[in-house]
Amino acid sequence: MSLLRSRLTQGAAAAAVLALTVGLSACGAAGEEQTEGPTRQFTADNGTVEIPQNPKRVVATGYAVPSLIEADAPLVGVSSWERGEPMMSDEDLTTYKELPQVAGETAAETNYDAIAEQNPDLIVIGVPKPIFAEIDAERLESIAPVVAVGPDVPSAWREVSRKQADAAGALERFDEVKSEYDAKAEKLKNKYADALSGLKLAHVGGYGEVENGNFQREFDGSWGTNIAGDIGAKYYGEVEEKGKGSRAVSEYPSLEELPSAMREADAITYTVNADGSVPQSVEYVMDSNLWKNLPAVKKDMTFPIKYTEAATYGQAQQTLDALDETFAPLLNK
């Protein structure tokens, strides 16, 4: 499972390349005009790229969408980012919906002509390297300089979002929001220092596959755990056979392995939707007698966590609020 989930299929880029050669020539001319003026060298996943020193018209896709909206970057087009809508502020959501949509949720849904129509002077692609390979990079580069900056593991949103904001010339607002997050996280870390000290945590994630009879166990640095780690939560253990991307910090045991996986946990957290409802993949685990017989469950030491897919400092502040709410009973134990 990649950071963009199984919805992204092999060969998606080929399906997206539909434009005529004439269109490519026109895009190239627009790109050349837009990159005139002061430039700088920027190191990205796709190498060292010459970009405008002060971009004026930026297109963002993937993880770059929420981070650049939040940073007040000069956006002229974005891709769809439905998973992040519940975590956007009212102001950011309005901005997101008003911007021209130039791509869907997958690489195959990249609309190169729509991107060219926005006459961007910079394109920021916020996807992991394997997904960037599915995009027609040469065609995008004929439109404007392309900066690819995507996460390799879930917790990398911190570094990734800063690089995206830097490329788009929007660090001022980015740093303001980061400072707000750091202050809130530090406050909660102090608040729960005694309650979380020495507590062995485990986490049931939202991406298990019911049809395959497995569940997702997330360790430190994964979607459901990385922000909790900023306030002092420690998730014991590690992936037995580490893979690439998210599989370096989460694994997918069969449900029968639940007792051996989480028997040692003093407390268990689990992913819930933004409205507090339990995803089917997590409900599958919680309906099992194996879950009900876990020591942490018997002691009523289970805690739901909302907004586990936060990928910006603004969104992550909502996750901190959710953690404060769910961990509050620990202060009385």
Steps between C-alpha positions, in 0.01 A plus 500: 500500500652833396442835662235569239333160564398234255291742293818589311555232236793406282512664163270784603715765337467339158125535514531869577721595206238597242598843373606582143854603408371847419382537857844404628665773294261762632562388857874527449471858383290595803748335734792688350324833543408430861853409612657830392639703789704416815536127559664269753609137522268276703574142604197274462421131461539543124844659529625857508249726329528864394188673632377860527636679801154641568234285332180680407285221356533159666323172424498241780408131506484226763634583845604843374135604474417538872846622594511778239142611561579526870823689428316757284704416191401672173303203368322499164405131486491186718426132480211340683584418864177353638661315790617830646176695470371408851821641649505833314396819673191672359721761334735243347211284382345799325831576329539136399154484344539830316833410335493335155536124533773381264531138615306232682607268781726281285787548256272387219271795569765764434358749248808640329301737281319641803835559671633681193189719485587642843832627359695404816857604565549207743344155542535327839430127491440363849517125446751227597771414246334179374182693416693786337634241256142448377470867398619637165772718650635615164163632401461688828851644464400636160239708681702628800777392739393192696591439863412151628499482880311208654514297822664160526351417841187654661690709755700672224218750442690742726811527282306458177250776569779742589687428176179547303437836668861601441476423128180704473647797688254461789719431802381798704149369558629141520733587788220681684276193493788269594574717804136472606517122468829472690362707787183291525692172479742609772213600726334160458829319545537664840135436585525125430862444603414292806201323344692383191832432670586131469169419330537236227263592218381315192289637214240348268505694174226559248650320202456135585329285240191329633466290186847357563441448871776732615537819703749784497736539792678835501826571680677829579508733200190370326171681420323432827805531724736773381314799644429315825876455518541877514322508835693207647311187391726200437390208284695187579646257248588538133413352164628144478584514130542865402399602151499830316284800584229442756602135532808616690276615787187282475415137428194293419472184713203264477233553761605173667831668587329778697569346846873453433524844337335701778503290815782708649329833440405702808271708280375481142410790272304457180413708196150644461349720232479878529142473630605247766351197325702180486631390158398154385861379518521596868149382585599159362767481771285637781216255429735207557517309828877514458478878543265478797742269681804724465627625841483867396142460379392327822649791696313755286829639373399559139498842336364616161701751297351730236684682221776240472575603138591858587776614263544867596572679824157660497321169454725336758379752759157340463664163562657640817158619618359153428785337694441732794134403504558127469791479749327713768385192700866403549540800732262336746649150494 
